[in-house]
Amino acid sequence: MQTCSRIFALKNWCLKRVHRIRRRRFDCELNLSEVSEKFPDLRDRYLYFNHYFWNRAPSWLRDHRTFFSKKNRGFGEDAFHAMWYFLFRDLKPKTVLEIGVYRGQVVSLWSLLAKKWGVKIEIHGISPFTAVGDTVSLYSSGLDYYKDTLFNFSQFGLKEPILHSGFSTDPSMLNVIASRKWDLIYIDGNHDYEVAIKDVSVCVKALNLGGVLVLDDASLDTSYKPFPYSSAGHPGPSKIANNMNRNEFAELLSVGHNRAFQKIKVL
Ligand SMILES: C[S@@+](CC[C@H](N)C(=O)[O-])C[C@H]1O[C@@H](n2cnc3c(N)ncnc32)[C@H](O)[C@@H]1O
């Protein structure tokens, strides 16, 4: 059994290395809409972003990911860093919110991207800043997640974000969500359907027209078949993404288990 899992780990490691190698097929500059046109196959699209991360992105993007890949500082996959790079490069959002901050990987990446493009941005994060998980996630205790997030920002010389301690479903957090119109909201908090659907219902109303809602862990029951080192997500967010109202939202992009929906109509 142990030998089997070692062989699997080795094959996985080799595949990951192979997918980093420069390949002519993926070696091109595209904008957001061109990526989906050129790579309709979701595995190819994932590989395009993974390839971009390793071969075309600026080194500071990889440095940021390297920092959060160490010591359990963050989740996600390399390709997602490239996805955020594209979203911020092409859309330049100015009011942004993350639900489920953990140790600040994504909010600090947003701050870095905005800084690099000289965009004045307001970054908010809602999270309990404790080890609270859900039925599919477990986080380690004994860490002050709030202080840790601010410390991680300081490592990159970034301005502190506006952090709100609480659960996304708390009345005070609902007020934060409803307090303005957002250009971008990323939901990666509690992955259980009952909670995630509440998050999405509130957030869709709080988005600007043209604003983007990104759902994490949302690609089960799609044509995306994950590589052994990646994941298609969890049932709750996937069900929600698969049932998004297509009169109100167009699917702008999907990269692995991250799916981005753009508000095209106010209902
Ligand atoms: C998967 S982690 C987020 C990872 C982060 N996006 C990143 O890439 O580093 C989920 C986070 O959501 C938090 N969380 C759990 N339930 C939540 C809720 N109801 N509202 C907001 N955050 C929640 C967890 O404590 C954890 O910090």
The ligand as an SDF file (V2000), in Angstrom:
LIG
                    3D

 27 29  0  0  0  0  0  0  0  0999 V2000
  -10.0220   27.6070    2.0270 C   0  0  0  0  0  0  0  0  0  0  0  0
   -9.7200   28.8510    3.2130 S   0  0  0  0  0  0  0  0  0  0  0  0
   -9.4620   30.2620    2.2210 C   0  0  0  0  0  0  0  0  0  0  0  0
   -8.1450   30.2350    1.5350 C   0  0  0  0  0  0  0  0  0  0  0  0
   -7.7580   31.5230    0.9040 C   0  0  0  0  0  0  0  0  0  0  0  0
   -8.7310   31.9460   -0.0830 N   0  0  0  0  0  0  0  0  0  0  0  0
   -6.3970   31.3480    0.2500 C   0  0  0  0  0  0  0  0  0  0  0  0
   -6.3300   31.1380   -0.9600 O   0  0  0  0  0  0  0  0  0  0  0  0
   -5.4110   31.3580    0.9790 O   0  0  0  0  0  0  0  0  0  0  0  0
  -11.3200   29.1810    3.8640 C   0  0  0  0  0  0  0  0  0  0  0  0
  -11.3340   30.2350    4.9480 C   0  0  0  0  0  0  0  0  0  0  0  0
  -12.6930   30.5760    5.1950 O   0  0  0  0  0  0  0  0  0  0  0  0
  -12.8900   30.7120    6.5830 C   0  0  0  0  0  0  0  0  0  0  0  0
  -14.3270   30.5290    6.8590 N   0  0  0  0  0  0  0  0  0  0  0  0
  -14.9790   29.4190    7.2690 C   0  0  0  0  0  0  0  0  0  0  0  0
  -16.2870   29.6950    7.4090 N   0  0  0  0  0  0  0  0  0  0  0  0
  -16.4740   30.9790    7.0520 C   0  0  0  0  0  0  0  0  0  0  0  0
  -17.5950   31.8380    6.9940 C   0  0  0  0  0  0  0  0  0  0  0  0
  -18.8200   31.4170    7.3160 N   0  0  0  0  0  0  0  0  0  0  0  0
  -17.4090   33.1210    6.6160 N   0  0  0  0  0  0  0  0  0  0  0  0
  -16.1600   33.5740    6.2770 C   0  0  0  0  0  0  0  0  0  0  0  0
  -15.0750   32.7960    6.3180 N   0  0  0  0  0  0  0  0  0  0  0  0
  -15.2270   31.5250    6.6990 C   0  0  0  0  0  0  0  0  0  0  0  0
  -11.9920   29.6610    7.1800 C   0  0  0  0  0  0  0  0  0  0  0  0
  -11.7340   29.9050    8.5390 O   0  0  0  0  0  0  0  0  0  0  0  0
  -10.7620   29.8090    6.2800 C   0  0  0  0  0  0  0  0  0  0  0  0
   -9.9350   30.8320    6.7550 O   0  0  0  0  0  0  0  0  0  0  0  0
  1  2  1  0
  2  3  1  0
  2 10  1  0
  3  4  1  0
  4  5  1  0
  5  6  1  0
  5  7  1  0
  7  8  2  0
  7  9  1  0
 10 11  1  0
 11 12  1  0
 11 26  1  0
 12 13  1  0
 13 14  1  0
 13 24  1  0
 14 15  1  0
 14 23  1  0
 15 16  2  0
 16 17  1  0
 17 18  1  0
 17 23  2  0
 18 19  1  0
 18 20  2  0
 20 21  1  0
 21 22  2  0
 22 23  1  0
 24 25  1  0
 24 26  1  0
 26 27  1  0
M  CHG  2   2   1   9  -1
M  END
$$$$
